Amino acid sequence: GSRLIEWAVAESHTLGCQMVQLTSDATRIDAHRFYERLGFEASHLGFKLQL
């Protein structure tokens, strides 16, 4: 997983992207640690309304 994310980030940078953004379910604590180890920072809190 790390290698895939690192490749995607590098490819994005090569293509001139300024930011890589992702979303993760709030209950996936292990996933959050994984992304933080790769340098991502938690920055948003999302909301949903089921209809």
C-alpha distance matrix in Angstrom:
0.0 3.8 5.5 5.2 6.4 8.6 10.0 10.7 12.4 14.3 15.4 16.6 18.5 20.0 21.2 22.9 21.0 22.0 19.3 15.9 16.1 14.2 15.5 14.6 17.1 19.2 19.0 15.3 15.9 12.9 10.6 13.1 12.9 9.1 10.0 13.2 11.9 10.4 14.0 14.2 17.5 18.7 21.6 22.8 24.1 24.2 27.0 27.7 30.9 31.0 34.1
3.8 0.0 3.8 5.4 5.3 6.0 8.5 9.9 10.6 12.1 14.1 15.3 16.5 18.2 19.9 21.3 19.5 20.2 17.7 14.6 15.4 14.2 16.1 15.6 18.4 20.0 20.2 16.5 16.3 13.4 11.3 12.9 11.9 8.2 8.7 11.2 9.2 7.4 11.1 12.1 15.6 17.5 20.4 22.2 23.9 24.6 27.7 28.9 32.3 32.9 36.0
5.5 3.8 0.0 3.8 5.5 5.1 6.0 8.6 9.9 10.4 12.0 14.0 15.3 16.2 18.2 20.0 18.8 20.1 18.2 15.3 16.8 16.0 18.4 18.3 21.4 23.3 23.6 19.9 20.0 17.1 14.9 16.4 15.7 11.9 12.0 14.4 12.4 10.0 13.3 14.6 18.3 20.4 23.0 24.8 26.7 27.2 30.3 31.3 34.7 35.1 38.1
5.2 5.4 3.8 0.0 3.8 5.5 5.1 6.2 8.7 9.9 10.4 12.2 14.2 15.2 16.4 18.5 17.0 18.7 16.6 13.4 14.7 13.7 16.1 16.4 19.5 21.9 22.4 18.9 19.7 17.2 14.3 16.1 16.2 12.5 11.9 15.0 13.9 11.1 14.1 14.4 18.0 19.7 21.9 23.3 25.2 25.2 28.1 28.8 32.1 32.4 35.1
6.4 5.3 5.5 3.8 0.0 3.8 5.4 5.0 6.1 8.5 9.8 10.4 12.3 14.1 15.3 16.7 14.7 15.7 13.3 10.1 11.3 10.7 13.3 14.0 17.4 19.5 20.5 17.1 17.6 15.6 12.5 13.4 13.8 10.4 8.9 11.9 11.3 8.2 10.7 10.7 14.3 16.2 18.3 19.8 21.9 22.2 25.3 26.4 29.9 30.6 33.5
8.6 6.0 5.1 5.5 3.8 0.0 3.8 5.5 5.2 6.1 8.5 9.8 10.6 12.3 14.2 15.5 14.2 15.2 13.4 10.9 13.1 13.3 16.3 17.2 20.7 22.4 23.4 20.1 20.0 17.8 15.1 15.6 15.2 12.0 10.5 12.5 11.2 7.7 10.0 11.2 15.0 17.5 19.6 21.7 24.1 24.8 28.2 29.5 33.1 34.0 36.9
10.0 8.5 6.0 5.1 5.4 3.8 0.0 3.8 5.5 5.1 6.0 8.4 9.8 10.4 12.2 14.3 13.5 15.4 14.2 11.9 14.4 14.7 17.9 19.1 22.6 24.7 25.9 22.5 22.9 20.7 17.8 18.7 18.7 15.2 13.8 16.1 15.0 11.5 13.6 14.4 18.1 20.4 22.1 23.9 26.4 26.6 29.8 30.8 34.2 34.9 37.6
10.7 9.9 8.6 6.2 5.0 5.5 3.8 0.0 3.8 5.5 5.1 6.0 8.6 9.8 10.5 12.4 11.0 13.0 11.5 8.8 11.2 11.7 15.0 16.7 20.3 22.6 24.2 21.1 21.9 20.2 16.9 17.5 18.3 15.1 13.0 15.6 15.4 11.8 13.3 13.1 16.6 18.5 19.8 21.2 23.7 23.6 26.7 27.6 31.0 31.8 34.3
12.4 10.6 9.9 8.7 6.1 5.2 5.5 3.8 0.0 3.8 5.5 5.1 6.2 8.7 9.9 10.8 9.1 10.3 8.8 6.8 9.9 11.3 14.9 16.8 20.6 22.3 24.2 21.3 21.6 20.2 16.9 16.8 17.3 14.6 11.9 13.8 13.8 10.0 10.6 10.6 14.1 16.5 17.6 19.5 22.4 22.9 26.2 27.7 31.2 32.4 35.0
14.3 12.1 10.4 9.9 8.5 6.1 5.1 5.5 3.8 0.0 3.8 5.4 5.1 6.2 8.7 10.0 9.7 11.4 11.1 10.0 13.4 15.1 18.7 20.6 24.3 26.1 27.8 24.8 24.9 23.2 20.2 20.1 20.2 17.4 15.1 16.6 15.9 12.2 12.8 13.7 17.1 19.9 20.9 23.1 26.0 26.6 30.0 31.4 34.9 36.1 38.6
15.4 14.1 12.0 10.4 9.8 8.5 6.0 5.1 5.5 3.8 0.0 3.8 5.4 5.0 6.2 8.8 8.8 11.6 11.6 10.5 13.8 15.4 19.0 21.2 24.9 27.0 28.8 25.9 26.6 25.0 21.7 21.9 22.5 19.6 17.2 19.2 18.9 15.1 15.9 16.1 19.4 21.7 22.4 24.1 26.9 27.0 30.1 31.1 34.4 35.4 37.7
16.6 15.3 14.0 12.2 10.4 9.8 8.4 6.0 5.1 5.4 3.8 0.0 3.8 5.4 5.1 6.4 5.3 8.1 8.1 7.4 10.9 13.1 16.8 19.5 23.2 25.2 27.4 24.9 25.5 24.5 21.0 20.8 21.8 19.3 16.4 18.2 18.6 14.9 14.9 14.4 17.3 19.4 19.6 21.1 24.1 24.1 27.2 28.5 31.7 33.0 35.2
18.5 16.5 15.3 14.2 12.3 10.6 9.8 8.6 6.2 5.1 5.4 3.8 0.0 3.8 5.4 5.2 5.3 7.1 8.2 8.8 12.6 15.3 19.1 21.7 25.5 27.1 29.4 26.8 27.0 25.9 22.7 22.1 22.7 20.3 17.4 18.5 18.7 15.0 14.4 14.6 17.3 19.9 20.0 22.1 25.4 25.9 29.2 30.8 34.2 35.7 38.1
20.0 18.2 16.2 15.2 14.1 12.3 10.4 9.8 8.7 6.2 5.0 5.4 3.8 0.0 3.8 5.4 7.5 10.1 11.8 12.2 15.9 18.4 22.1 24.7 28.4 30.3 32.5 29.8 30.1 28.8 25.6 25.3 25.8 23.1 20.4 21.8 21.6 17.9 17.7 18.1 21.0 23.6 23.8 25.7 28.9 29.2 32.4 33.8 37.0 38.4 40.5
21.2 19.9 18.2 16.4 15.3 14.2 12.2 10.5 9.9 8.7 6.2 5.1 5.4 3.8 0.0 3.8 5.8 9.3 11.1 11.7 15.1 17.6 21.3 24.2 27.9 29.9 32.3 29.9 30.6 29.6 26.2 25.9 26.9 24.4 21.4 23.1 23.4 19.7 19.4 19.1 21.7 23.8 23.6 25.0 28.1 28.0 30.9 32.1 35.1 36.4 38.3
22.9 21.3 20.0 18.5 16.7 15.5 14.3 12.4 10.8 10.0 8.8 6.4 5.2 5.4 3.8 0.0 3.8 6.4 9.2 11.0 14.4 17.5 21.2 24.3 28.0 29.6 32.3 30.1 30.6 30.0 26.6 25.7 26.8 24.7 21.5 22.6 23.3 19.6 18.6 18.2 20.4 22.6 21.8 23.5 26.8 27.0 30.0 31.5 34.6 36.3 38.2
21.0 19.5 18.8 17.0 14.7 14.2 13.5 11.0 9.1 9.7 8.8 5.3 5.3 7.5 5.8 3.8 0.0 3.8 5.7 7.5 10.7 14.0 17.5 20.8 24.4 26.0 28.8 26.8 27.3 26.9 23.5 22.5 23.9 22.0 18.6 19.8 20.9 17.4 16.3 15.3 17.2 19.1 18.3 19.8 23.0 23.2 26.3 27.8 30.9 32.7 34.8
22.0 20.2 20.1 18.7 15.7 15.2 15.4 13.0 10.3 11.4 11.6 8.1 7.1 10.1 9.3 6.4 3.8 0.0 3.8 7.2 10.0 13.7 17.1 20.3 23.9 25.0 27.9 26.2 26.3 26.3 23.1 21.5 22.8 21.5 17.8 18.4 19.9 16.7 14.8 13.7 15.0 17.0 15.8 17.6 21.1 21.8 25.0 27.0 30.3 32.4 34.6
19.3 17.7 18.2 16.6 13.3 13.4 14.2 11.5 8.8 11.1 11.6 8.1 8.2 11.8 11.1 9.2 5.7 3.8 0.0 3.8 6.3 10.0 13.4 16.6 20.1 21.2 24.1 22.4 22.6 22.7 19.4 17.8 19.4 18.2 14.4 15.2 17.0 14.0 12.2 10.5 11.8 13.5 12.6 14.4 17.8 18.4 21.8 23.8 27.2 29.3 31.7
15.9 14.6 15.3 13.4 10.1 10.9 11.9 8.8 6.8 10.0 10.5 7.4 8.8 12.2 11.7 11.0 7.5 7.2 3.8 0.0 3.8 6.9 10.5 13.5 17.2 18.7 21.4 19.3 19.9 19.7 16.2 15.1 16.8 15.2 11.6 13.2 14.9 11.9 10.9 8.8 10.8 12.3 12.3 13.7 16.7 17.1 20.4 22.2 25.6 27.3 29.9
16.1 15.4 16.8 14.7 11.3 13.1 14.4 11.2 9.9 13.4 13.8 10.9 12.6 15.9 15.1 14.4 10.7 10.0 6.3 3.8 0.0 3.8 7.1 10.3 13.9 15.3 18.2 16.6 17.4 17.8 14.3 13.0 15.5 14.4 10.8 12.5 15.0 12.6 11.6 8.5 9.7 10.0 9.8 10.5 13.2 13.4 16.7 18.4 22.0 23.7 26.4
14.2 14.2 16.0 13.7 10.7 13.3 14.7 11.7 11.3 15.1 15.4 13.1 15.3 18.4 17.6 17.5 14.0 13.7 10.0 6.9 3.8 0.0 3.8 6.8 10.4 12.4 15.0 13.3 14.6 15.0 11.4 10.7 13.6 12.4 9.3 11.7 14.3 12.4 12.3 9.0 10.3 9.8 10.4 10.4 12.3 12.0 15.1 16.5 20.0 21.4 24.3
15.5 16.1 18.4 16.1 13.3 16.3 17.9 15.0 14.9 18.7 19.0 16.8 19.1 22.1 21.3 21.2 17.5 17.1 13.4 10.5 7.1 3.8 0.0 3.8 6.9 9.0 11.8 10.7 12.6 13.7 10.3 9.7 13.2 12.8 10.2 12.6 15.5 14.4 14.4 10.9 11.3 9.5 10.3 9.2 9.9 9.1 12.0 13.2 16.8 18.1 21.2
14.6 15.6 18.3 16.4 14.0 17.2 19.1 16.7 16.8 20.6 21.2 19.5 21.7 24.7 24.2 24.3 20.8 20.3 16.6 13.5 10.3 6.8 3.8 0.0 3.8 6.2 8.3 7.0 9.2 10.5 7.5 7.4 11.1 11.0 9.5 11.9 14.7 14.4 15.0 11.8 12.1 10.0 11.7 10.7 10.5 10.0 12.5 13.5 17.0 17.8 21.3
17.1 18.4 21.4 19.5 17.4 20.7 22.6 20.3 20.6 24.3 24.9 23.2 25.5 28.4 27.9 28.0 24.4 23.9 20.1 17.2 13.9 10.4 6.9 3.8 0.0 3.8 5.5 5.6 8.6 10.7 8.7 8.9 12.6 13.1 12.4 14.4 17.2 17.5 18.1 15.0 14.7 12.0 13.7 12.0 10.5 9.6 11.2 11.7 15.0 15.5 19.1
19.2 20.0 23.3 21.9 19.5 22.4 24.7 22.6 22.3 26.1 27.0 25.2 27.1 30.3 29.9 29.6 26.0 25.0 21.2 18.7 15.3 12.4 9.0 6.2 3.8 0.0 3.8 5.6 7.2 10.4 9.4 8.5 11.8 13.5 12.9 14.0 17.0 17.9 18.1 15.0 13.9 10.7 12.5 10.8 8.9 9.0 10.7 12.1 15.3 16.4 20.2
19.0 20.2 23.6 22.4 20.5 23.4 25.9 24.2 24.2 27.8 28.8 27.4 29.4 32.5 32.3 32.3 28.8 27.9 24.1 21.4 18.2 15.0 11.8 8.3 5.5 3.8 0.0 3.8 5.8 8.8 9.0 9.1 11.8 13.5 14.0 15.1 17.5 18.9 19.7 17.1 16.4 13.6 15.8 14.6 12.6 12.7 13.8 14.6 17.4 17.8 21.6
15.3 16.5 19.9 18.9 17.1 20.1 22.5 21.1 21.3 24.8 25.9 24.9 26.8 29.8 29.9 30.1 26.8 26.2 22.4 19.3 16.6 13.3 10.7 7.0 5.6 5.6 3.8 0.0 3.8 5.6 5.3 6.4 9.0 10.0 10.9 12.5 14.6 15.8 17.1 14.9 14.9 12.8 15.6 15.1 14.0 14.2 16.0 16.9 19.9 20.3 23.9
15.9 16.3 20.0 19.7 17.6 20.0 22.9 21.9 21.6 24.9 26.6 25.5 27.0 30.1 30.6 30.6 27.3 26.3 22.6 19.9 17.4 14.6 12.6 9.2 8.6 7.2 5.8 3.8 0.0 3.8 5.4 5.0 6.4 8.7 10.0 10.6 12.5 14.5 15.5 13.8 13.5 11.7 15.0 15.1 14.4 15.6 17.7 19.3 22.4 23.2 26.9
12.9 13.4 17.1 17.2 15.6 17.8 20.7 20.2 20.2 23.2 25.0 24.5 25.9 28.8 29.6 30.0 26.9 26.3 22.7 19.7 17.8 15.0 13.7 10.5 10.7 10.4 8.8 5.6 3.8 0.0 3.8 5.4 5.2 6.2 8.8 9.9 10.7 12.8 14.6 13.6 14.2 13.4 17.0 17.6 17.4 18.5 20.8 22.1 25.3 25.8 29.5
10.6 11.3 14.9 14.3 12.5 15.1 17.8 16.9 16.9 20.2 21.7 21.0 22.7 25.6 26.2 26.6 23.5 23.1 19.4 16.2 14.3 11.4 10.3 7.5 8.7 9.4 9.0 5.3 5.4 3.8 0.0 3.8 5.4 4.9 6.3 8.6 9.9 10.9 12.8 11.2 12.3 11.6 15.0 15.5 15.8 16.5 19.0 20.3 23.6 24.2 27.7
13.1 12.9 16.4 16.1 13.4 15.6 18.7 17.5 16.8 20.1 21.9 20.8 22.1 25.3 25.9 25.7 22.5 21.5 17.8 15.1 13.0 10.7 9.7 7.4 8.9 8.5 9.1 6.4 5.0 5.4 3.8 0.0 3.8 5.4 5.2 6.1 8.6 10.0 10.8 8.9 9.1 8.2 11.7 12.7 13.2 14.6 17.6 19.5 23.0 24.1 27.8
12.9 11.9 15.7 16.2 13.8 15.2 18.7 18.3 17.3 20.2 22.5 21.8 22.7 25.8 26.9 26.8 23.9 22.8 19.4 16.8 15.5 13.6 13.2 11.1 12.6 11.8 11.8 9.0 6.4 5.2 5.4 3.8 0.0 3.8 5.5 5.0 6.1 8.7 9.9 9.4 10.0 10.1 13.9 15.6 16.4 18.2 21.2 23.2 26.7 27.8 31.5
9.1 8.2 11.9 12.5 10.4 12.0 15.2 15.1 14.6 17.4 19.6 19.3 20.3 23.1 24.4 24.7 22.0 21.5 18.2 15.2 14.4 12.4 12.8 11.0 13.1 13.5 13.5 10.0 8.7 6.2 4.9 5.4 3.8 0.0 3.8 5.5 5.3 6.6 9.1 9.0 10.9 11.8 15.3 17.0 18.1 19.5 22.5 24.2 27.7 28.6 32.1
10.0 8.7 12.0 11.9 8.9 10.5 13.8 13.0 11.9 15.1 17.2 16.4 17.4 20.4 21.4 21.5 18.6 17.8 14.4 11.6 10.8 9.3 10.2 9.5 12.4 12.9 14.0 10.9 10.0 8.8 6.3 5.2 5.5 3.8 0.0 3.8 5.4 5.1 6.6 5.5 7.8 9.0 12.3 14.1 15.8 17.2 20.5 22.4 26.1 27.3 30.7
13.2 11.2 14.4 15.0 11.9 12.5 16.1 15.6 13.8 16.6 19.2 18.2 18.5 21.8 23.1 22.6 19.8 18.4 15.2 13.2 12.5 11.7 12.6 11.9 14.4 14.0 15.1 12.5 10.6 9.9 8.6 6.1 5.0 5.5 3.8 0.0 3.8 5.2 5.1 4.8 6.0 7.9 11.4 13.9 15.8 18.0 21.4 23.8 27.5 29.1 32.6
11.9 9.2 12.4 13.9 11.3 11.2 15.0 15.4 13.8 15.9 18.9 18.6 18.7 21.6 23.4 23.3 20.9 19.9 17.0 14.9 15.0 14.3 15.5 14.7 17.2 17.0 17.5 14.6 12.5 10.7 9.9 8.6 6.1 5.3 5.4 3.8 0.0 3.8 5.5 7.3 9.4 11.7 15.1 17.7 19.6 21.6 25.1 27.3 31.0 32.3 35.8
10.4 7.4 10.0 11.1 8.2 7.7 11.5 11.8 10.0 12.2 15.1 14.9 15.0 17.9 19.7 19.6 17.4 16.7 14.0 11.9 12.6 12.4 14.4 14.4 17.5 17.9 18.9 15.8 14.5 12.8 10.9 10.0 8.7 6.6 5.1 5.2 3.8 0.0 3.8 5.9 9.2 11.9 14.8 17.5 19.8 21.4 25.0 27.0 30.7 32.1 35.4
14.0 11.1 13.3 14.1 10.7 10.0 13.6 13.3 10.6 12.8 15.9 14.9 14.4 17.7 19.4 18.6 16.3 14.8 12.2 10.9 11.6 12.3 14.4 15.0 18.1 18.1 19.7 17.1 15.5 14.6 12.8 10.8 9.9 9.1 6.6 5.1 5.5 3.8 0.0 3.8 6.5 10.0 12.4 15.5 18.3 20.4 24.0 26.5 30.3 32.0 35.3
14.2 12.1 14.6 14.4 10.7 11.2 14.4 13.1 10.6 13.7 16.1 14.4 14.6 18.1 19.1 18.2 15.3 13.7 10.5 8.8 8.5 9.0 10.9 11.8 15.0 15.0 17.1 14.9 13.8 13.6 11.2 8.9 9.4 9.0 5.5 4.8 7.3 5.9 3.8 0.0 3.8 6.8 9.1 11.9 14.7 16.6 20.3 22.8 26.5 28.4 31.7
17.5 15.6 18.3 18.0 14.3 15.0 18.1 16.6 14.1 17.1 19.4 17.3 17.3 21.0 21.7 20.4 17.2 15.0 11.8 10.8 9.7 10.3 11.3 12.1 14.7 13.9 16.4 14.9 13.5 14.2 12.3 9.1 10.0 10.9 7.8 6.0 9.4 9.2 6.5 3.8 0.0 3.8 6.0 9.3 12.2 14.7 18.4 21.4 25.1 27.3 30.6
18.7 17.5 20.4 19.7 16.2 17.5 20.4 18.5 16.5 19.9 21.7 19.4 19.9 23.6 23.8 22.6 19.1 17.0 13.5 12.3 10.0 9.8 9.5 10.0 12.0 10.7 13.6 12.8 11.7 13.4 11.6 8.2 10.1 11.8 9.0 7.9 11.7 11.9 10.0 6.8 3.8 0.0 3.8 6.3 8.6 11.3 14.9 18.0 21.7 23.9 27.3
21.6 20.4 23.0 21.9 18.3 19.6 22.1 19.8 17.6 20.9 22.4 19.6 20.0 23.8 23.6 21.8 18.3 15.8 12.6 12.3 9.8 10.4 10.3 11.7 13.7 12.5 15.8 15.6 15.0 17.0 15.0 11.7 13.9 15.3 12.3 11.4 15.1 14.8 12.4 9.1 6.0 3.8 0.0 3.8 7.2 10.0 13.6 16.9 20.5 23.2 26.4
22.8 22.2 24.8 23.3 19.8 21.7 23.9 21.2 19.5 23.1 24.1 21.1 22.1 25.7 25.0 23.5 19.8 17.6 14.4 13.7 10.5 10.4 9.2 10.7 12.0 10.8 14.6 15.1 15.1 17.6 15.5 12.7 15.6 17.0 14.1 13.9 17.7 17.5 15.5 11.9 9.3 6.3 3.8 0.0 3.8 6.3 9.9 13.3 16.8 19.6 22.7
24.1 23.9 26.7 25.2 21.9 24.1 26.4 23.7 22.4 26.0 26.9 24.1 25.4 28.9 28.1 26.8 23.0 21.1 17.8 16.7 13.2 12.3 9.9 10.5 10.5 8.9 12.6 14.0 14.4 17.4 15.8 13.2 16.4 18.1 15.8 15.8 19.6 19.8 18.3 14.7 12.2 8.6 7.2 3.8 0.0 3.8 6.9 10.5 13.9 16.7 20.0
24.2 24.6 27.2 25.2 22.2 24.8 26.6 23.6 22.9 26.6 27.0 24.1 25.9 29.2 28.0 27.0 23.2 21.8 18.4 17.1 13.4 12.0 9.1 10.0 9.6 9.0 12.7 14.2 15.6 18.5 16.5 14.6 18.2 19.5 17.2 18.0 21.6 21.4 20.4 16.6 14.7 11.3 10.0 6.3 3.8 0.0 3.8 7.0 10.5 13.3 16.5
27.0 27.7 30.3 28.1 25.3 28.2 29.8 26.7 26.2 30.0 30.1 27.2 29.2 32.4 30.9 30.0 26.3 25.0 21.8 20.4 16.7 15.1 12.0 12.5 11.2 10.7 13.8 16.0 17.7 20.8 19.0 17.6 21.2 22.5 20.5 21.4 25.1 25.0 24.0 20.3 18.4 14.9 13.6 9.9 6.9 3.8 0.0 3.8 7.0 10.1 13.2
27.7 28.9 31.3 28.8 26.4 29.5 30.8 27.6 27.7 31.4 31.1 28.5 30.8 33.8 32.1 31.5 27.8 27.0 23.8 22.2 18.4 16.5 13.2 13.5 11.7 12.1 14.6 16.9 19.3 22.1 20.3 19.5 23.2 24.2 22.4 23.8 27.3 27.0 26.5 22.8 21.4 18.0 16.9 13.3 10.5 7.0 3.8 0.0 3.8 6.4 9.5
30.9 32.3 34.7 32.1 29.9 33.1 34.2 31.0 31.2 34.9 34.4 31.7 34.2 37.0 35.1 34.6 30.9 30.3 27.2 25.6 22.0 20.0 16.8 17.0 15.0 15.3 17.4 19.9 22.4 25.3 23.6 23.0 26.7 27.7 26.1 27.5 31.0 30.7 30.3 26.5 25.1 21.7 20.5 16.8 13.9 10.5 7.0 3.8 0.0 3.8 6.3
31.0 32.9 35.1 32.4 30.6 34.0 34.9 31.8 32.4 36.1 35.4 33.0 35.7 38.4 36.4 36.3 32.7 32.4 29.3 27.3 23.7 21.4 18.1 17.8 15.5 16.4 17.8 20.3 23.2 25.8 24.2 24.1 27.8 28.6 27.3 29.1 32.3 32.1 32.0 28.4 27.3 23.9 23.2 19.6 16.7 13.3 10.1 6.4 3.8 0.0 3.8
34.1 36.0 38.1 35.1 33.5 36.9 37.6 34.3 35.0 38.6 37.7 35.2 38.1 40.5 38.3 38.2 34.8 34.6 31.7 29.9 26.4 24.3 21.2 21.3 19.1 20.2 21.6 23.9 26.9 29.5 27.7 27.8 31.5 32.1 30.7 32.6 35.8 35.4 35.3 31.7 30.6 27.3 26.4 22.7 20.0 16.5 13.2 9.5 6.3 3.8 0.0
